[in-house]
Amino acid sequence: MKNRSTVLWILLPFLMLGGLARAAVLHFHADLSPANEIPPTVSTGTGMADVYYDSNAHTLQVNITWSGLAAGTTAAHIHAPGTAATIASAVPFNGTWGVATQSGTFTGFPTGVTAGTYTGAPYSLLSTANYTTGYVAANGATGAAAEAALLTYLLTGKTYLNVHTSVNTGGEIKGYLQYVADSTSNTKLINVSSRAQVGSGDGVLIAGFVVGGTDARTVLIRAVGPTLGNYGVTGALADPQLDVTQAVAGVNVVIASNDNWGGSTQVSAAASAVGAFAFSSATSKDAAVLVTLQPGVYSAKASGVGGISGIALIEVYEVP
Protein backbone atom coordinates (compact mmCIF):
# COMPACT_ATOMS: atom_id res chain seq x y z
CA MET A 1 0.00 0.00 0.00
CA LYS A 2 1.55 3.26 -1.17
CA ASN A 3 -1.63 5.24 -1.72
CA ARG A 4 -1.31 8.35 0.45
CA SER A 5 -3.74 10.53 -1.48
CA THR A 6 -5.58 13.31 0.27
CA VAL A 7 -9.32 12.93 0.71
CA LEU A 8 -11.81 15.63 1.69
CA TRP A 9 -14.57 13.84 3.57
CA ILE A 10 -17.62 15.32 5.24
CA LEU A 11 -18.69 14.01 8.64
CA LEU A 12 -22.43 13.65 9.13
CA PRO A 13 -23.36 14.25 12.79
CA PHE A 14 -24.56 17.77 11.99
CA LEU A 15 -25.88 17.63 8.42
CA MET A 16 -28.64 15.66 6.70
CA LEU A 17 -26.71 14.53 3.64
CA GLY A 18 -28.25 11.23 2.69
CA GLY A 19 -26.27 10.98 -0.52
CA LEU A 20 -23.05 10.63 1.45
CA ALA A 21 -24.24 7.92 3.81
CA ARG A 22 -22.10 5.24 2.20
CA ALA A 23 -18.98 7.27 3.07
CA ALA A 24 -19.71 6.88 6.79
CA VAL A 25 -17.29 3.92 7.02
CA LEU A 26 -13.65 4.63 6.31
CA HIS A 27 -11.23 1.80 5.55
CA PHE A 28 -7.57 1.83 6.58
CA HIS A 29 -5.01 -0.84 5.65
CA ALA A 30 -1.53 -1.80 6.86
CA ASP A 31 0.96 -4.33 5.56
CA LEU A 32 2.71 -5.78 8.63
CA SER A 33 6.44 -6.42 8.46
CA PRO A 34 9.42 -6.84 10.82
CA ALA A 35 11.22 -4.21 8.72
CA ASN A 36 8.76 -1.58 9.95
CA GLU A 37 9.74 -2.07 13.57
CA ILE A 38 12.17 0.44 15.10
CA PRO A 39 14.71 -1.13 15.14
CA PRO A 40 13.75 -3.90 12.69
CA THR A 41 13.21 -7.31 14.28
CA VAL A 42 14.72 -10.62 13.22
CA SER A 43 11.66 -12.48 11.98
CA THR A 44 10.13 -14.10 8.92
CA GLY A 45 6.72 -12.90 10.05
CA THR A 46 4.29 -11.22 7.68
CA GLY A 47 0.73 -10.01 8.00
CA MET A 48 -1.85 -7.40 7.17
CA ALA A 49 -4.48 -5.44 9.01
CA ASP A 50 -7.70 -3.75 7.97
CA VAL A 51 -9.34 -1.20 10.24
CA TYR A 52 -12.83 0.21 9.69
CA TYR A 53 -13.99 3.49 11.27
CA ASP A 54 -17.78 4.06 11.35
CA SER A 55 -18.59 7.73 11.93
CA ASN A 56 -22.31 7.11 12.47
CA ALA A 57 -21.89 4.34 15.03
CA HIS A 58 -18.64 5.83 16.45
CA THR A 59 -16.98 2.42 16.34
CA LEU A 60 -13.72 0.85 15.22
CA GLN A 61 -13.44 -2.69 13.88
CA VAL A 62 -10.09 -4.47 13.39
CA ASN A 63 -9.17 -7.49 11.24
CA ILE A 64 -5.65 -8.97 11.31
CA THR A 65 -3.97 -11.95 9.63
CA TRP A 66 -0.39 -13.06 10.30
CA SER A 67 2.01 -15.97 9.84
CA GLY A 68 5.66 -16.97 10.31
CA LEU A 69 6.22 -15.25 13.66
CA ALA A 70 9.31 -16.13 15.67
CA ALA A 71 7.23 -16.85 18.78
CA GLY A 72 3.67 -16.88 20.01
CA THR A 73 1.59 -13.70 20.02
CA THR A 74 1.11 -11.78 23.26
CA ALA A 75 -0.85 -8.70 22.15
CA ALA A 76 -1.89 -6.44 19.28
CA HIS A 77 -2.59 -2.73 19.46
CA ILE A 78 -3.11 0.45 17.49
CA HIS A 79 -0.45 2.98 18.40
CA ALA A 80 -0.88 6.75 18.04
CA PRO A 81 0.54 9.98 19.53
CA GLY A 82 -0.38 9.96 23.19
CA THR A 83 1.83 12.54 24.89
CA ALA A 84 2.25 16.26 24.37
CA ALA A 85 5.66 15.60 22.84
CA THR A 86 4.50 12.98 20.34
CA ILE A 87 1.40 14.98 19.37
CA ALA A 88 3.65 17.90 18.47
CA SER A 89 6.44 15.95 16.77
CA ALA A 90 4.88 12.83 15.22
CA VAL A 91 5.94 12.36 11.59
CA PRO A 92 3.52 10.53 9.25
CA PHE A 93 4.45 6.92 8.44
CA ASN A 94 7.54 7.02 10.64
CA GLY A 95 8.31 6.80 14.33
CA THR A 96 7.28 5.06 17.51
CA TRP A 97 4.21 6.02 19.56
CA GLY A 98 2.43 4.62 22.57
CA VAL A 99 -0.56 2.29 22.61
CA ALA A 100 -3.79 4.19 21.92
CA THR A 101 -6.70 1.78 21.71
CA GLN A 102 -7.81 -1.06 23.97
CA SER A 103 -5.31 -1.37 26.80
CA GLY A 104 -3.74 -4.82 27.07
CA THR A 105 -4.75 -6.13 23.66
CA PHE A 106 -7.72 -6.15 21.31
CA THR A 107 -10.67 -7.96 22.88
CA GLY A 108 -10.54 -11.60 21.85
CA PHE A 109 -7.16 -11.39 20.14
CA PRO A 110 -5.57 -14.89 20.18
CA THR A 111 -2.29 -15.26 22.05
CA GLY A 112 0.42 -17.91 21.96
CA VAL A 113 0.18 -18.56 18.20
CA THR A 114 2.64 -17.85 15.38
CA ALA A 115 -0.02 -17.72 12.66
CA GLY A 116 -3.68 -16.85 12.76
CA THR A 117 -6.60 -14.62 11.90
CA TYR A 118 -8.41 -12.15 14.09
CA THR A 119 -11.78 -10.59 13.24
CA GLY A 120 -12.65 -8.21 16.01
CA ALA A 121 -16.11 -6.99 16.96
CA PRO A 122 -16.76 -3.24 16.48
CA TYR A 123 -16.09 -1.37 19.69
CA SER A 124 -17.15 2.07 20.85
CA LEU A 125 -14.81 5.01 20.41
CA LEU A 126 -16.94 7.13 22.73
CA SER A 127 -15.97 5.05 25.76
CA THR A 128 -12.74 6.10 27.45
CA ALA A 129 -12.39 2.48 28.59
CA ASN A 130 -11.46 1.57 25.02
CA TYR A 131 -8.30 3.71 25.07
CA THR A 132 -5.22 3.70 27.23
CA THR A 133 -5.26 6.16 30.10
CA GLY A 134 -2.29 8.11 28.74
CA TYR A 135 -3.81 8.47 25.29
CA VAL A 136 -7.10 9.83 26.66
CA ALA A 137 -5.34 12.27 29.00
CA ALA A 138 -3.23 13.67 26.13
CA ASN A 139 -6.11 13.86 23.65
CA GLY A 140 -8.92 15.80 25.26
CA ALA A 141 -9.82 13.61 28.29
CA THR A 142 -13.22 12.52 26.89
CA GLY A 143 -14.25 9.71 24.58
CA ALA A 144 -15.51 12.12 21.92
CA ALA A 145 -12.26 14.09 21.97
CA ALA A 146 -10.19 10.91 21.86
CA GLU A 147 -12.20 9.72 18.85
CA ALA A 148 -11.72 13.02 16.99
CA ALA A 149 -7.98 12.90 17.64
CA LEU A 150 -7.74 9.26 16.54
CA LEU A 151 -9.54 10.03 13.27
CA THR A 152 -7.07 12.84 12.62
CA TYR A 153 -4.15 10.50 13.27
CA LEU A 154 -5.63 7.78 11.05
CA LEU A 155 -6.11 10.19 8.17
CA THR A 156 -2.64 11.68 8.48
CA GLY A 157 -0.57 8.51 8.67
CA LYS A 158 0.10 8.82 12.39
CA THR A 159 -1.19 5.45 13.52
CA TYR A 160 0.23 1.96 13.18
CA LEU A 161 -0.82 -1.53 14.15
CA ASN A 162 1.71 -3.63 16.04
CA VAL A 163 1.66 -7.37 16.79
CA HIS A 164 3.75 -8.32 19.83
CA THR A 165 5.23 -11.74 20.64
CA SER A 166 6.95 -13.37 23.61
CA VAL A 167 10.35 -13.00 21.90
CA ASN A 168 9.80 -9.52 20.46
CA THR A 169 7.93 -7.92 23.33
CA GLY A 170 8.13 -4.45 21.81
CA GLY A 171 6.53 -5.65 18.60
CA GLU A 172 7.48 -8.20 15.93
CA ILE A 173 5.50 -7.04 12.87
CA LYS A 174 4.17 -3.55 12.36
CA GLY A 175 2.44 -1.51 9.68
CA TYR A 176 1.36 2.12 9.31
CA LEU A 177 -2.35 2.44 8.65
CA GLN A 178 -3.24 4.20 5.40
CA TYR A 179 -6.58 5.35 4.05
CA VAL A 180 -8.04 3.15 1.30
CA ALA A 181 -10.17 4.98 -1.26
CA ASP A 182 -13.45 3.42 -2.37
CA SER A 183 -12.38 0.96 -5.04
CA THR A 184 -15.91 0.77 -6.50
CA SER A 185 -15.82 4.30 -7.84
CA ASN A 186 -13.41 6.55 -9.66
CA THR A 187 -15.14 9.68 -8.40
CA LYS A 188 -14.17 11.87 -5.49
CA LEU A 189 -16.01 14.40 -3.40
CA ILE A 190 -15.55 17.90 -4.83
CA ASN A 191 -18.06 19.83 -2.75
CA VAL A 192 -20.94 19.47 -0.34
CA SER A 193 -23.54 21.89 0.95
CA SER A 194 -26.45 22.02 3.35
CA ARG A 195 -29.20 24.59 3.88
CA ALA A 196 -30.93 25.07 7.22
CA GLN A 197 -32.54 27.54 9.59
CA VAL A 198 -29.85 29.27 11.64
CA GLY A 199 -30.61 30.35 15.16
CA SER A 200 -28.50 31.10 18.20
CA GLY A 201 -26.75 28.89 20.76
CA ASP A 202 -27.20 25.26 19.75
CA GLY A 203 -29.21 26.42 16.73
CA VAL A 204 -26.22 27.47 14.64
CA LEU A 205 -25.42 25.54 11.45
CA ILE A 206 -22.28 23.39 11.66
CA ALA A 207 -20.57 21.33 8.94
CA GLY A 208 -17.83 18.96 10.04
CA PHE A 209 -15.25 17.85 7.51
CA VAL A 210 -11.90 16.09 7.36
CA VAL A 211 -8.85 16.71 5.21
CA GLY A 212 -7.03 13.39 5.09
CA GLY A 213 -3.77 12.06 3.73
CA THR A 214 -0.48 13.89 4.10
CA ASP A 215 -0.90 16.89 1.77
CA ALA A 216 -2.53 20.25 2.43
CA ARG A 217 -5.68 21.18 0.49
CA THR A 218 -7.09 24.57 -0.44
CA VAL A 219 -10.81 24.84 0.26
CA LEU A 220 -13.43 27.49 -0.32
CA ILE A 221 -15.94 27.64 2.52
CA ARG A 222 -19.00 29.87 2.23
CA ALA A 223 -21.88 30.85 4.51
CA VAL A 224 -24.50 32.16 2.11
CA GLY A 225 -27.35 34.30 3.39
CA PRO A 226 -28.55 37.36 1.47
CA THR A 227 -27.70 35.89 -1.95
CA LEU A 228 -30.23 33.10 -1.35
CA GLY A 229 -32.91 35.71 -1.95
CA ASN A 230 -31.89 35.73 -5.62
CA TYR A 231 -33.00 32.10 -5.82
CA GLY A 232 -36.43 32.55 -4.29
CA VAL A 233 -35.52 31.71 -0.70
CA THR A 234 -37.61 33.69 1.76
CA GLY A 235 -36.36 34.43 5.26
CA ALA A 236 -32.68 34.21 4.32
CA LEU A 237 -30.16 35.05 7.04
CA ALA A 238 -29.40 38.73 6.50
CA ASP A 239 -25.87 38.75 7.89
CA PRO A 240 -24.08 35.40 8.42
CA GLN A 241 -20.86 35.01 10.40
CA LEU A 242 -18.54 32.18 9.31
CA ASP A 243 -16.04 30.56 11.67
CA VAL A 244 -13.75 27.67 10.72
CA THR A 245 -12.30 25.64 13.58
CA GLN A 246 -9.82 22.78 13.82
CA ALA A 247 -9.95 20.01 16.42
CA VAL A 248 -6.64 20.05 18.29
CA ALA A 249 -6.36 17.53 21.12
CA GLY A 250 -10.14 17.55 21.42
CA VAL A 251 -10.43 21.36 21.55
CA ASN A 252 -11.90 23.38 18.66
CA VAL A 253 -9.53 26.22 17.76
CA VAL A 254 -10.72 29.01 15.43
CA ILE A 255 -8.37 29.24 12.44
CA ALA A 256 -10.36 31.46 10.05
CA SER A 257 -13.36 33.78 10.32
CA ASN A 258 -15.31 36.13 8.08
CA ASP A 259 -18.34 38.36 8.45
CA ASN A 260 -18.75 40.08 5.09
CA TRP A 261 -16.84 38.66 2.12
CA GLY A 262 -16.09 42.19 0.83
CA GLY A 263 -15.90 41.44 -2.88
CA SER A 264 -12.61 39.51 -2.59
CA THR A 265 -11.23 38.81 -6.07
CA GLN A 266 -9.57 35.61 -4.77
CA VAL A 267 -12.86 34.31 -3.41
CA SER A 268 -14.61 35.21 -6.69
CA ALA A 269 -11.95 33.43 -8.73
CA ALA A 270 -12.12 30.32 -6.54
CA ALA A 271 -15.92 30.24 -6.76
CA SER A 272 -15.71 30.43 -10.55
CA ALA A 273 -13.10 27.65 -10.65
CA VAL A 274 -15.26 25.23 -8.67
CA GLY A 275 -18.54 26.16 -10.37
CA ALA A 276 -20.15 27.89 -7.40
CA PHE A 277 -22.82 30.51 -8.05
CA ALA A 278 -21.72 34.13 -7.67
CA PHE A 279 -22.68 36.25 -4.69
CA SER A 280 -25.29 38.89 -5.47
CA SER A 281 -22.82 41.77 -5.18
CA ALA A 282 -19.41 42.73 -3.87
CA THR A 283 -21.12 44.41 -0.91
CA SER A 284 -23.44 41.57 0.04
CA LYS A 285 -23.22 40.38 3.63
CA ASP A 286 -22.52 36.77 2.66
CA ALA A 287 -19.39 35.28 4.26
CA ALA A 288 -16.55 33.25 2.75
CA VAL A 289 -12.99 32.13 3.42
CA LEU A 290 -10.39 30.68 1.08
CA VAL A 291 -7.92 28.74 3.17
CA THR A 292 -5.25 26.07 2.79
CA LEU A 293 -5.68 23.36 5.39
CA GLN A 294 -3.29 20.71 6.62
CA PRO A 295 -4.73 17.22 7.20
CA GLY A 296 -7.02 17.29 10.19
CA VAL A 297 -10.56 17.52 11.54
CA TYR A 298 -12.40 20.81 10.91
CA SER A 299 -15.80 22.44 11.39
CA ALA A 300 -17.45 25.34 9.59
CA LYS A 301 -20.03 27.22 11.65
CA ALA A 302 -22.61 29.69 10.35
CA SER A 303 -24.28 31.97 12.86
CA GLY A 304 -26.18 35.26 12.66
CA VAL A 305 -24.37 38.49 13.47
CA GLY A 306 -25.94 39.98 16.58
CA GLY A 307 -27.92 36.81 17.24
CA ILE A 308 -30.25 37.21 14.24
CA SER A 309 -31.80 34.13 12.65
CA GLY A 310 -32.72 33.01 9.16
CA ILE A 311 -32.01 30.45 6.49
CA ALA A 312 -28.37 29.98 5.45
CA LEU A 313 -26.36 27.68 3.23
CA ILE A 314 -22.94 26.27 4.17
CA GLU A 315 -20.74 25.11 1.28
CA VAL A 316 -17.34 23.42 1.32
CA TYR A 317 -15.47 23.16 -1.99
CA GLU A 318 -12.09 21.64 -2.77
CA VAL A 319 -10.29 24.16 -4.97
CA PRO A 320 -8.23 22.64 -7.81
Secondary structure by P-SEA (a helix, b strand, c coil): ccccccccccccccccccccccccbbbbbbbcccccccccccccccbbbbbbbbccccbbbbbbbcccccccccbbbbbcccccccccccccccccccccccccccccccccccccccccccccccccccccaaaaaaccccaaaaaaaaaaaaaaccbbbbbbccccccccbbbbbbbbccccccccccccbbbbbbbccccbbbbbbbbcccbbbbbbbbbcccccccccccccccbbbbbbbbbcccccccccccccccccaaaaaaaaaacccccccccccbbbbbbbbccccbbbbbbcccccccbbbbbbbbcc
